[in-house]
Amino acid sequence: MTKSSQQSTGLPLQDTGISKRDQISSRARPRWPFLLILIFIPFMFIGGVLGLYFQPPGLQALFKVTGLQPGGGTDTPIAVAIQQVTDQEEVAVISEGDVVALGRIMPLGDIVTVAPPFGAGDARISSLNVSVGDEVPAGEILAVLDSLSQFEGLLETARANVSVAQASLDQTVVSIRAGQDEARASLERLLATEKAAVDDLDRTAALMERGVTTKTVLDAAIARATEAARDVEKARATLTRFDANADGVQADIAVAEANLQAARAQHTQAKRDVEKAHVRAPIAGTILDVHVRPGERPGSDGVLDMGDTTQMTVEAEVYQTMIGRVAVSDPVTISAPAISDDLTGFVSAIGLEIGRQSITSDDPAANTDARVVDVIVALDPASSSQAERLTNLEVVTRIDAGRHLP
């Protein structure tokens, strides 16, 4: 701006005290240190968060060397995912000694799937005697199959066959006794006849020696004596058929008794077949679910599910790399979104076999092929009562490893 222009505007001139050189040098000074500081601060923040979340090997080594624990300076410990050497399994450890695993609530002894009896075939459900929530004792008839009428008919036939076989045995016993008495009487009569024929033969022979009788009369006496002897042998042979065998039973009676035993065996089998039409409770428990309705044929799912809900348990799947920390009697805390208050219990059993994980989280990136050991947690009475209607609920179990209950 020129002097003439300044005068034309009517504005007074002001001396800023800054030379033109200073103004030029201030505009040329670089501002990159301030920009680096602005970029470095969020970078460090994001790096710290990612480091605590993913726990890279370098950070883990630092914690191991320094002896520091993530979250150790706070009253509330934080959950840290620890990557194992196998790089295939992840386990959750909350503070020192706590092991976390997914699990499901189960009745004592697991869920029992009740199937139709063996040999039911293509039978269909005729009637259901229970519904979901019913408590039944062991041996209770839960359902009846439509084959019941057929089996009952066979049972009646078998019962009639037993009666017939029993009557035949009684008849055989009476007949054998009567025949035996008759054979004995006939033998006694023939023995007397034989004795008379022998005596007559002796007299005739004596007369023949004295020449009083003829040879024809002697021959006739000999023939009568011989015939009488043969009749006696025949009678004795007839009597032997009534004698007892090596078991002390007459043969005809033994056959009749065998027929009776066979009829009774068929009757017993018929009674067992009637049971094929009844679906009974194998244990005392509560009906959890019913899979069929009257008129339907039971499938692979069976007729219904039941379990002993008087004592509820939790089946937790602990990673194989952490099972060494768990011991029987360790206290356990169970939580789930569907449960208002945490459940409590203790480790009652530890599995003896390594298996594949069957309970997985909702995280799509979660490992679904981990190797785990089943750990059974027995709930205390109050928690068991709270969980008795939550069978198969997925829960998170936190095992306080190393602190056994007394």
C-alpha positions in Angstrom: 0.0 0.0 0.0 1.5 3.4 -1.1 1.6 6.6 0.9 -0.9 8.3 -1.3 -3.3 5.4 -0.9 -2.9 5.6 2.9 -3.8 9.2 2.8 -6.8 8.6 0.6 -8.3 6.1 3.1 -8.0 8.6 5.9 -6.6 6.0 8.3 -3.6 6.9 10.5 -0.4 5.0 10.0 0.5 2.6 12.8 4.0 1.3 13.6 3.8 -2.5 14.5 7.4 -2.7 15.6 7.9 -5.9 13.5 10.2 -5.6 10.6 9.4 -7.1 7.3 12.3 -9.6 7.7 10.9 -10.9 11.0 7.5 -11.4 9.4 9.1 -13.4 6.6 11.2 -15.6 8.9 8.2 -16.4 11.2 6.2 -17.6 8.2 9.1 -19.8 7.0 9.6 -21.6 10.4 8.5 -25.4 10.0 5.5 -26.8 12.2 6.2 -30.6 11.8 7.2 -31.2 15.5 3.8 -30.2 16.6 2.2 -32.5 14.0 4.3 -35.4 15.2 3.2 -34.9 18.8 -0.4 -34.8 17.7 0.0 -38.1 15.8 2.2 -39.8 18.4 -0.3 -39.5 21.3 -3.3 -41.4 19.7 -0.9 -43.9 18.2 0.5 -44.7 21.6 -3.1 -45.0 23.0 -4.2 -47.3 20.3 -1.1 -49.4 20.6 -1.5 -49.8 24.3 -5.1 -51.0 23.9 -4.2 -53.4 21.2 -1.3 -54.7 23.2 -3.5 -55.5 26.2 -6.2 -57.0 24.1 -4.1 -59.3 21.9 -1.2 -59.9 24.4 1.6 -60.3 21.8 4.6 -62.5 22.7 6.8 -59.5 23.3 4.4 -58.0 25.9 4.0 -61.4 27.5 7.7 -61.7 27.8 7.9 -58.3 29.4 5.2 -59.2 32.0 7.1 -62.4 32.7 10.4 -60.7 33.2 9.1 -57.9 35.3 6.6 -60.0 37.3 3.8 -57.6 36.6 0.2 -58.7 36.0 -2.2 -56.9 33.7 -4.6 -55.1 35.9 -2.6 -55.8 39.0 -2.8 -52.2 40.1 -6.6 -52.3 40.3 -9.0 -53.9 42.7 -10.9 -55.6 39.9 -8.7 -58.0 37.9 -9.2 -58.1 34.1 -9.6 -61.2 32.0 -6.6 -62.0 29.9 -6.6 -64.4 26.9 -3.4 -66.5 27.0 -2.2 -67.9 23.7 -0.9 -71.5 24.3 2.1 -73.0 22.7 0.0 -75.1 20.3 -1.7 -72.0 18.9 -4.9 -74.0 18.7 -6.5 -73.4 22.1 -7.3 -70.4 24.2 -8.2 -70.5 27.9 -9.5 -67.8 30.1 -7.8 -67.2 33.4 -9.3 -64.6 35.8 -6.8 -63.5 38.3 -4.3 -66.0 39.8 -5.7 -69.6 39.8 -9.2 -69.0 38.4 -10.1 -71.1 35.3 -13.0 -70.2 33.1 -14.8 -72.6 30.8 -18.1 -72.9 29.0 -20.6 -75.4 30.3 -24.2 -76.5 30.3 -26.6 -77.1 33.1 -27.6 -80.8 33.3 -29.6 -83.1 35.7 -27.6 -85.5 37.9 -26.6 -88.4 35.6 -27.3 -86.4 32.4 -30.5 -86.4 30.4 -32.1 -89.9 29.8 -33.7 -90.4 26.4 -36.5 -93.0 26.9 -36.9 -95.2 23.8 -39.5 -97.9 23.1 -38.8 -101.4 24.4 -36.7 -103.7 22.3 -38.9 -105.6 19.9 -41.6 -102.9 19.7 -41.1 -102.9 15.9 -43.3 -100.5 14.0 -45.7 -99.9 16.9 -47.1 -96.5 17.3 -48.0 -94.5 20.4 -51.5 -95.4 21.6 -51.6 -93.1 24.6 -49.3 -90.8 26.6 -49.7 -90.9 30.4 -47.3 -87.9 31.2 -46.6 -84.4 30.1 -43.6 -82.0 30.4 -42.8 -81.2 34.0 -44.4 -84.3 35.6 -42.4 -86.1 38.2 -42.5 -89.9 37.9 -41.1 -92.8 40.0 -38.9 -95.5 38.4 -41.0 -98.1 36.6 -44.0 -95.8 35.9 -45.8 -96.5 32.6 -45.1 -93.4 30.5 -46.8 -94.4 27.3 -48.7 -97.4 25.8 -48.1 -98.7 22.3 -50.8 -99.8 19.9 -49.4 -103.4 19.8 -50.8 -104.0 23.3 -54.0 -105.7 22.1 -52.0 -108.1 19.9 -49.7 -109.1 22.8 -52.6 -109.5 25.2 -54.3 -111.9 22.7 -51.1 -114.0 22.5 -51.0 -114.0 26.3 -54.5 -115.4 26.6 -53.6 -118.1 24.1 -50.5 -119.0 26.0 -52.5 -119.1 29.3 -55.0 -121.5 27.6 -52.1 -123.7 26.4 -50.8 -124.0 29.9 -54.3 -125.2 31.1 -54.4 -127.8 28.3 -50.9 -129.1 29.1 -51.8 -129.3 32.8 -54.9 -131.3 32.1 -53.0 -133.6 29.8 -50.4 -134.2 32.5 -53.1 -135.1 35.0 -54.8 -137.4 32.6 -51.5 -139.1 31.8 -50.8 -139.7 35.4 -54.2 -141.3 36.1 -54.0 -143.4 32.9 -50.5 -144.6 33.8 -51.5 -145.6 37.3 -54.6 -147.5 36.1 -52.6 -149.2 33.3 -49.9 -150.2 35.8 -52.5 -151.7 38.2 -54.1 -153.6 35.3 -50.8 -154.9 34.1 -49.9 -156.2 37.5 -53.2 -157.9 37.9 -52.9 -159.5 34.5 -49.4 -160.7 35.3 -50.6 -162.3 38.6 -53.4 -164.1 36.7 -51.0 -165.4 34.0 -48.5 -166.5 36.7 -51.3 -168.6 38.3 -52.2 -170.0 34.9 -48.6 -170.8 34.2 -48.3 -172.6 37.6 -51.4 -174.7 36.8 -50.1 -175.6 33.4 -46.7 -176.6 34.8 -48.4 -178.8 37.5 -50.6 -180.4 34.9 -47.5 -181.1 32.7 -45.8 -182.7 35.7 -48.8 -185.0 36.4 -49.2 -186.0 32.7 -45.5 -186.8 32.5 -45.7 -189.0 35.6 -48.7 -190.8 34.1 -46.9 -191.2 30.8 -44.0 -192.9 32.6 -46.4 -195.4 34.1 -48.1 -195.9 30.7 -51.5 -194.6 32.0 -51.8 -191.8 29.4 -51.0 -191.3 25.8 -48.3 -189.2 24.2 -50.9 -187.0 22.7 -52.1 -185.9 26.1 -48.5 -185.2 27.2 -47.9 -183.1 24.1 -51.0 -181.0 24.8 -49.9 -180.4 28.4 -46.4 -179.3 27.2 -48.1 -176.9 24.8 -50.3 -175.4 27.5 -47.3 -174.9 29.8 -45.2 -173.3 27.1 -48.1 -170.9 26.1 -48.6 -169.9 29.8 -44.9 -169.1 30.2 -44.9 -166.9 27.1 -48.0 -165.1 28.3 -46.2 -164.4 31.6 -43.2 -162.9 29.7 -45.5 -160.7 27.7 -47.3 -159.5 30.8 -43.9 -158.7 32.4 -42.8 -156.8 29.3 -46.0 -154.8 29.4 -45.5 -153.9 33.0 -42.0 -152.6 32.4 -43.4 -149.7 30.3 -44.8 -148.3 33.5 -41.5 -148.3 35.3 -39.7 -145.1 36.0 -36.7 -143.9 34.0 -33.3 -142.8 35.3 -34.8 -139.6 36.6 -37.5 -141.5 38.6 -40.4 -140.4 36.3 -42.4 -142.6 34.0 -41.8 -141.9 30.3 -45.4 -140.8 29.4 -45.6 -138.6 32.5 -42.2 -137.1 31.6 -43.4 -136.2 28.1 -46.6 -134.6 29.6 -44.5 -132.7 32.1 -42.2 -131.4 29.3 -45.2 -130.2 27.4 -46.4 -128.4 30.4 -43.0 -126.7 30.9 -43.0 -125.6 27.3 -46.5 -124.1 27.6 -45.4 -122.3 30.8 -42.4 -120.9 29.0 -44.6 -119.6 26.2 -46.8 -118.0 28.8 -43.8 -116.3 30.4 -42.7 -115.1 27.0 -46.1 -113.8 26.2 -46.2 -111.8 29.5 -42.8 -110.3 28.6 -44.2 -109.5 25.1 -47.0 -107.5 26.8 -44.3 -105.4 28.4 -43.1 -104.5 24.9 -46.2 -102.4 24.6 -45.4 -100.3 27.7 -42.8 -97.6 27.9 -41.7 -97.3 31.5 -39.5 -94.8 33.3 -36.0 -96.2 33.7 -35.3 -93.8 36.6 -37.2 -91.5 39.0 -37.1 -88.0 37.6 -38.9 -85.2 35.8 -40.2 -85.2 32.3 -38.1 -82.6 30.4 -39.5 -83.0 26.8 -41.9 -85.2 24.8 -41.0 -86.0 21.2 -44.1 -87.8 20.0 -47.9 -87.6 20.1 -50.5 -90.4 20.1 -50.6 -92.0 16.7 -47.0 -91.3 15.8 -44.2 -93.8 15.6 -41.2 -93.0 17.8 -38.1 -92.0 15.9 -34.4 -91.7 16.7 -35.1 -89.1 19.3 -37.1 -91.6 21.4 -40.4 -91.1 23.1 -39.3 -88.4 25.7 -36.4 -87.0 27.7 -36.2 -87.1 31.5 -33.7 -86.5 34.2 -33.2 -86.4 38.0 -33.7 -82.6 38.6 -33.5 -83.0 42.4 -29.8 -82.5 42.0 -28.6 -80.3 39.2 -25.0 -80.2 37.9 -23.0 -78.3 35.3 -20.9 -80.1 32.7 -18.0 -77.8 31.9 -15.5 -78.2 29.2 -12.0 -77.3 30.4 -9.2 -77.0 27.9 -6.7 -79.8 28.1 -3.8 -77.4 28.8 -5.6 -76.1 31.9 -7.0 -79.3 33.4 -4.0 -79.8 35.5 -5.0 -76.8 37.6 -8.4 -78.2 38.4 -9.0 -80.6 41.3 -12.0 -82.2 42.9 -13.7 -80.0 45.6 -12.6 -76.8 43.9 -15.3 -74.1 44.4 -17.1 -73.0 41.3 -19.2 -69.9 40.4 -21.6 -70.2 37.5 -23.1 -67.2 35.6 -25.3 -66.7 32.6 -27.5 -63.8 31.2 -30.6 -65.9 32.0 -29.7 -66.2 35.7 -30.2 -63.2 37.9 -27.9 -64.4 40.7 -24.7 -66.5 40.2 -24.9 -70.2 41.0 -22.4 -71.9 43.2 -21.1 -75.4 43.6 -17.9 -77.5 43.6 -16.1 -79.8 41.3 -17.4 -83.3 41.9 -15.7 -85.3 39.1 -13.1 -84.8 36.4 -13.3 -86.8 33.1 -10.6 -89.3 32.2 -10.8 -88.7 28.4 -9.8 -85.9 26.2 -12.5 -85.0 23.7 -13.5 -82.5 21.2 -15.2 -79.3 22.3 -19.0 -79.3 21.9 -19.9 -76.1 23.6 -18.9 -72.9 21.7 -19.4 -69.2 22.2 -21.3 -66.9 19.9 -18.1 -65.4 18.6 -17.7 -66.4 14.9 -13.9 -66.4 15.3 -14.0 -68.7 18.3 -12.0 -72.0 18.2 -14.5 -74.8 17.6 -12.1 -77.7 17.4 -10.3 -77.4 20.8 -9.5 -80.4 22.9 -11.2 -80.4 26.3 -11.9 -82.5 29.4 -15.4 -82.7 30.9 -15.6 -81.5 34.5 -18.8 -82.1 36.5 -19.8 -79.4 38.9 -22.3 -80.3 41.6 -24.5 -77.3 42.5 -25.4 -76.6 46.1 -29.1 -77.1 47.2 -30.1 -73.4 46.7 -28.5 -73.2 43.3 -29.8 -76.6 42.3 -33.3 -75.5 43.1 -32.8 -72.4 41.0 -31.5 -74.3 38.0 -33.9 -77.3 38.0 -35.9 -75.8 35.0 -32.8 -74.6 33.1 -31.6 -77.9 31.6 -29.1 -77.4 28.7 -28.7 -73.7 29.5 -25.2 -72.5 28.4 -23.3 -71.0 31.2 -19.9 -69.7 32.1 -18.1 -71.6 34.9 -15.3 -70.0 36.9 -13.3 -72.5 38.9 -11.3 -71.2 41.8 -8.5 -73.7 41.2 -6.2 -74.5 44.0 -8.7 -73.6 46.8 -10.4 -76.9 47.8 -13.6 -76.9 49.9 -13.2 -78.5 53.4 
